[in-house]
Amino acid sequence: MTKKTGVFSAITSEPLKIAEAIEQYVAQGGVINVVPEGESGEMGCEATKTAQELDPEAQMKAKLEQLKGLVAKGAGVSALQYSLRMNRKEIKRLANENGLKILYSRPVRPRPARSQDPVLVDDSVAGHAMHYSSLGYTAQEIAQLLDLSVRDVWNIGKAYRFEFKSTDKINASGRSSSDVPEPEK
C-alpha cells in the first residue's frame, strides 16, 4: 500500500468558528430558515414550484418579466427560446401583445462580399506554387508571391492533390518563416 504524505484536509471541523460565524451573520440582520425535522430544504422548493405550475397566470407574468429583461439586454429569439422554454411563435406573440421589439442577432463583424470570381489557375501558376511549397514557403507566403488569395492557393492544392504548409504547422516544427530563402525571379 502506498502512503500519501503531505495531504491535509482543507475543511477543518472547528465548531466554535462555525458558531461564531452564524452569530455574526444573525447579528448583521441575516435570517436562517430552520427546516422542520423529517423534511428537507428541497421539499420546500418543490412546493413553491408546484404552486407556480398550477397558476398559469402567475407563470405567464414571470415569463413576461423575464422576457422584458432579456429583450432589454438584446437577446435574440434563439436565446429567448432557451431561457423561456417557449417556441418562436409564442415568444413573438407575447412580445407583440406587450409592445416589445425583439432584436435579431447579427454577426459582430459582417463578412465582406467576395468581389472576385474564382480565378482559373493555369498549370504554370500551380507549378510555381508547388515549387515554392517545396522550398518551404507557407500558403500565405505563396499567395503573396503569386498575387493570389490564400483561398486560391488552397484550391490549387485541392485540384492538384497537393498539401501546402500553413503557419501553424511550421511553428509546431520549430521553424519560422525567416528561415526560408528568398525566391529567385
TIKERO-77657 format. One record per residue (C-alpha): x, y, z. Coordinates in pm, whole numbers, plus 32768, in hexadecimal, padded with zeros to 4 digits. Example, Ala and Ser with C-alpha at 12.3 -4.5 7.8 and 13.67 -1.06 7.14 Angstrom:
REM TIKERO-77657
<c1 = 84CE&c2 = 7E3E&c3 = 830C>
<c1 = 8557&c2 = 7F96&c3 = 82CA>
END
This chain:
REM TIKERO-77657
<c1 = 8000&c2 = 8000&c3 = 8000>
<c1 = 807A&c2 = 815A&c3 = 7FB5>
<c1 = 8072&c2 = 826A&c3 = 80B8>
<c1 = 8013&c2 = 83C6&c3 = 8054>
<c1 = 80DA&c2 = 84C6&c3 = 810D>
<c1 = 80A8&c2 = 8638&c3 = 8118>
<c1 = 7F34&c2 = 8623&c3 = 80D3>
<c1 = 7E51&c2 = 86D8&c3 = 81C7>
<c1 = 7CE3&c2 = 8724&c3 = 81D4>
<c1 = 7C8D&c2 = 8886&c3 = 816F>
<c1 = 7B4F&c2 = 8876&c3 = 823F>
<c1 = 7B8C&c2 = 888E&c3 = 83B0>
<c1 = 7A73&c2 = 8829&c3 = 8492>
<c1 = 7A8B&c2 = 8932&c3 = 859A>
<c1 = 792B&c2 = 8965&c3 = 8622>
<c1 = 798E&c2 = 8AA3&c3 = 86D7>
<c1 = 79E3&c2 = 8B5E&c3 = 8598>
<c1 = 78A0&c2 = 8AEF&c3 = 84F2>
<c1 = 77D0&c2 = 8B58&c3 = 861E>
<c1 = 787E&c2 = 8CAB&c3 = 8627>
<c1 = 7840&c2 = 8CDD&c3 = 84B3>
<c1 = 76CF&c2 = 8C8A&c3 = 84DF>
<c1 = 76AD&c2 = 8D7B&c3 = 8601>
<c1 = 7759&c2 = 8E8C&c3 = 853B>
<c1 = 7674&c2 = 8E4E&c3 = 840D>
<c1 = 753B&c2 = 8E63&c3 = 84E3>
<c1 = 75BD&c2 = 8F9A&c3 = 8597>
<c1 = 75E6&c2 = 9049&c3 = 8446>
<c1 = 7479&c2 = 9007&c3 = 83F5>
<c1 = 7495&c2 = 8EBA&c3 = 8341>
<c1 = 7377&c2 = 8DC3&c3 = 835B>
<c1 = 73A1&c2 = 8C4D&c3 = 8371>
<c1 = 7273&c2 = 8B7C&c3 = 8316>
<c1 = 725C&c2 = 8A45&c3 = 83EA>
<c1 = 71E3&c2 = 890D&c3 = 8336>
<c1 = 70F6&c2 = 883D&c3 = 840C>
<c1 = 716E&c2 = 86E7&c3 = 8472>
<c1 = 7115&c2 = 85D6&c3 = 8379>
<c1 = 710F&c2 = 86C5&c3 = 8250>
<c1 = 721E&c2 = 8742&c3 = 816F>
<c1 = 7260&c2 = 8899&c3 = 80DA>
<c1 = 7217&c2 = 880E&c3 = 7F80>
<c1 = 70B2&c2 = 87B8&c3 = 7FDF>
<c1 = 7065&c2 = 8926&c3 = 8023>
<c1 = 70E8&c2 = 8987&c3 = 7ECA>
<c1 = 7012&c2 = 887C&c3 = 7E26>
<c1 = 6EDA&c2 = 8906&c3 = 7ED2>
<c1 = 6F14&c2 = 8A61&c3 = 7E40>
<c1 = 6F5A&c2 = 89CF&c3 = 7CE8>
<c1 = 6E15&c2 = 890D&c3 = 7CE5>
<c1 = 6D56&c2 = 8A44&c3 = 7D56>
<c1 = 6DE6&c2 = 8B08&c3 = 7C31>
<c1 = 6D99&c2 = 89EE&c3 = 7B3E>
<c1 = 6C2F&c2 = 89E7&c3 = 7BB2>
<c1 = 6BFF&c2 = 8B5D&c3 = 7B7A>
<c1 = 6C36&c2 = 8B9C&c3 = 7A03>
<c1 = 6BF1&c2 = 8D11&c3 = 7A2A>
<c1 = 6D0D&c2 = 8D39&c3 = 7B24>
<c1 = 6DEB&c2 = 8C68&c3 = 7A44>
<c1 = 6DA4&c2 = 8D47&c3 = 7916>
<c1 = 6DE9&c2 = 8E7F&c3 = 79E5>
<c1 = 6F38&c2 = 8DF1&c3 = 7A4E>
<c1 = 6F8B&c2 = 8D98&c3 = 78E6>
<c1 = 6F23&c2 = 8EF3&c3 = 7873>
<c1 = 7009&c2 = 8F98&c3 = 7973>
<c1 = 7124&c2 = 8EB2&c3 = 790A>
<c1 = 70DA&c2 = 8EFF&c3 = 779B>
<c1 = 70E9&c2 = 9076&c3 = 77DF>
<c1 = 7236&c2 = 9052&c3 = 788E>
<c1 = 72CE&c2 = 8F7A&c3 = 777D>
<c1 = 7250&c2 = 9059&c3 = 7662>
<c1 = 72E3&c2 = 9187&c3 = 7714>
<c1 = 7432&c2 = 90D4&c3 = 7716>
<c1 = 7414&c2 = 9092&c3 = 75A0>
<c1 = 73D0&c2 = 8F1E&c3 = 759F>
<c1 = 7365&c2 = 8E81&c3 = 7456>
<c1 = 7249&c2 = 8D8E&c3 = 741B>
<c1 = 7323&c2 = 8C5A&c3 = 7444>
<c1 = 739F&c2 = 8CCD&c3 = 7598>
<c1 = 723C&c2 = 8D21&c3 = 75FF>
<c1 = 71C5&c2 = 8BC7&c3 = 7597>
<c1 = 72CC&c2 = 8B29&c3 = 7673>
<c1 = 728E&c2 = 8C0B&c3 = 779F>
<c1 = 7112&c2 = 8C17&c3 = 7797>
<c1 = 70DC&c2 = 8AB3&c3 = 771A>
<c1 = 6FE1&c2 = 8B2B&c3 = 7619>
<c1 = 6FD3&c2 = 8B05&c3 = 74A0>
<c1 = 7011&c2 = 8C25&c3 = 73AE>
<c1 = 6E9E&c2 = 8C65&c3 = 7368>
<c1 = 6E47&c2 = 8C83&c3 = 74D8>
<c1 = 6F6F&c2 = 8D6A&c3 = 751B>
<c1 = 6F18&c2 = 8E4D&c3 = 73F6>
<c1 = 6DAA&c2 = 8E53&c3 = 745B>
<c1 = 6DFE&c2 = 8EAB&c3 = 75C3>
<c1 = 6EEE&c2 = 8FBC&c3 = 7550>
<c1 = 6DED&c2 = 9051&c3 = 745E>
<c1 = 6CDA&c2 = 9051&c3 = 7565>
<c1 = 6DB8&c2 = 9113&c3 = 7654>
<c1 = 6E5A&c2 = 91FF&c3 = 7559>
<c1 = 6FB8&c2 = 9169&c3 = 756D>
<c1 = 709F&c2 = 9168&c3 = 7442>
<c1 = 718A&c2 = 9041&c3 = 742A>
<c1 = 72D6&c2 = 9091&c3 = 7387>
<c1 = 7354&c2 = 8F7D&c3 = 72AF>
<c1 = 74BF&c2 = 8F26&c3 = 72E8>
<c1 = 75B0&c2 = 8F97&c3 = 71DE>
<c1 = 7719&c2 = 8F30&c3 = 71B1>
<c1 = 780F&c2 = 900D&c3 = 7268>
<c1 = 78DF&c2 = 9040&c3 = 7130>
<c1 = 7829&c2 = 9008&c3 = 6FE8>
<c1 = 78E4&c2 = 8F48&c3 = 6EE0>
<c1 = 7952&c2 = 9014&c3 = 6DB8>
<c1 = 78B1&c2 = 8FAE&c3 = 6C72>
<c1 = 7999&c2 = 8EF5&c3 = 6B8A>
<c1 = 79D8&c2 = 8FE9&c3 = 6A74>
<c1 = 7AA4&c2 = 8EF7&c3 = 69A4>
<c1 = 7A27&c2 = 8DCF&c3 = 68E7>
<c1 = 7AF1&c2 = 8C94&c3 = 691B>
<c1 = 7C32&c2 = 8CBE&c3 = 6858>
<c1 = 7C7D&c2 = 8BAB&c3 = 6763>
<c1 = 7DE7&c2 = 8B53&c3 = 67A1>
<c1 = 7EB5&c2 = 8AC0&c3 = 668C>
<c1 = 7FB3&c2 = 89AA&c3 = 66B3>
<c1 = 80DF&c2 = 8A91&c3 = 66B6>
<c1 = 805E&c2 = 8B58&c3 = 67E2>
<c1 = 800D&c2 = 8A11&c3 = 6895>
<c1 = 816C&c2 = 8995&c3 = 6846>
<c1 = 8203&c2 = 8AD2&c3 = 68D6>
<c1 = 812D&c2 = 8AAD&c3 = 6A0F>
<c1 = 819C&c2 = 8945&c3 = 6A41>
<c1 = 8309&c2 = 89A8&c3 = 6A02>
<c1 = 82F7&c2 = 8ABB&c3 = 6B0C>
<c1 = 8253&c2 = 89C3&c3 = 6BF7>
<c1 = 8372&c2 = 88CD&c3 = 6BC7>
<c1 = 8463&c2 = 89E9&c3 = 6C1F>
<c1 = 83AD&c2 = 8A0E&c3 = 6D6B>
<c1 = 82C0&c2 = 8B30&c3 = 6D2F>
<c1 = 816E&c2 = 8B31&c3 = 6DD9>
<c1 = 8025&c2 = 8B56&c3 = 6D22>
<c1 = 800B&c2 = 8CBF&c3 = 6D99>
<c1 = 8165&c2 = 8D15&c3 = 6D12>
<c1 = 811F&c2 = 8C67&c3 = 6BC7>
<c1 = 7FDE&c2 = 8D2E&c3 = 6BA3>
<c1 = 80A0&c2 = 8E72&c3 = 6BD2>
<c1 = 81AF&c2 = 8E0E&c3 = 6ADB>
<c1 = 80BE&c2 = 8DA3&c3 = 69CA>
<c1 = 7FBD&c2 = 8EB9&c3 = 6A03>
<c1 = 7EAC&c2 = 8DBF&c3 = 6A5D>
<c1 = 7DC6&c2 = 8DA2&c3 = 6B88>
<c1 = 7E12&c2 = 8C9B&c3 = 6C8C>
<c1 = 7CCC&c2 = 8BF1&c3 = 6C2F>
<c1 = 7D46&c2 = 8BD4&c3 = 6AC7>
<c1 = 7E88&c2 = 8B32&c3 = 6B3F>
<c1 = 7DC3&c2 = 8A37&c3 = 6C0D>
<c1 = 7CE4&c2 = 89F4&c3 = 6ADF>
<c1 = 7E1D&c2 = 89AC&c3 = 6A10>
<c1 = 7E7F&c2 = 88B1&c3 = 6B19>
<c1 = 7D2A&c2 = 880A&c3 = 6B04>
<c1 = 7D2A&c2 = 8802&c3 = 6989>
<c1 = 7E89&c2 = 8772&c3 = 696D>
<c1 = 7E72&c2 = 869E&c3 = 6AA9>
<c1 = 7F95&c2 = 8752&c3 = 6B43>
<c1 = 7FB4&c2 = 87C0&c3 = 6CAE>
<c1 = 803B&c2 = 891A&c3 = 6CF4>
<c1 = 80DA&c2 = 8975&c3 = 6E3D>
<c1 = 8030&c2 = 8A65&c3 = 6F2A>
<c1 = 80C8&c2 = 8B3C&c3 = 703C>
<c1 = 8047&c2 = 8A63&c3 = 715A>
<c1 = 80F8&c2 = 892F&c3 = 70CC>
<c1 = 823F&c2 = 89EC&c3 = 70A8>
<c1 = 822F&c2 = 8A80&c3 = 7205>
<c1 = 81ED&c2 = 8924&c3 = 7294>
<c1 = 8326&c2 = 889D&c3 = 71E6>
<c1 = 83FC&c2 = 89B6&c3 = 726E>
<c1 = 8444&c2 = 8A6D&c3 = 7128>
<c1 = 83E2&c2 = 8BCE&c3 = 70E2>
<c1 = 839C&c2 = 8C7A&c3 = 6F9D>
<c1 = 84E6&c2 = 8D35&c3 = 6FBB>
<c1 = 85A3&c2 = 8BEC&c3 = 6F7E>
<c1 = 8515&c2 = 8BD5&c3 = 6E1E>
<c1 = 85F4&c2 = 8C54&c3 = 6D02>
<c1 = 857B&c2 = 8D68&c3 = 6C1A>
<c1 = 84FC&c2 = 8CF1&c3 = 6AC6>
<c1 = 85BE&c2 = 8D3B&c3 = 698C>
<c1 = 8503&c2 = 8E09&c3 = 688E>
END
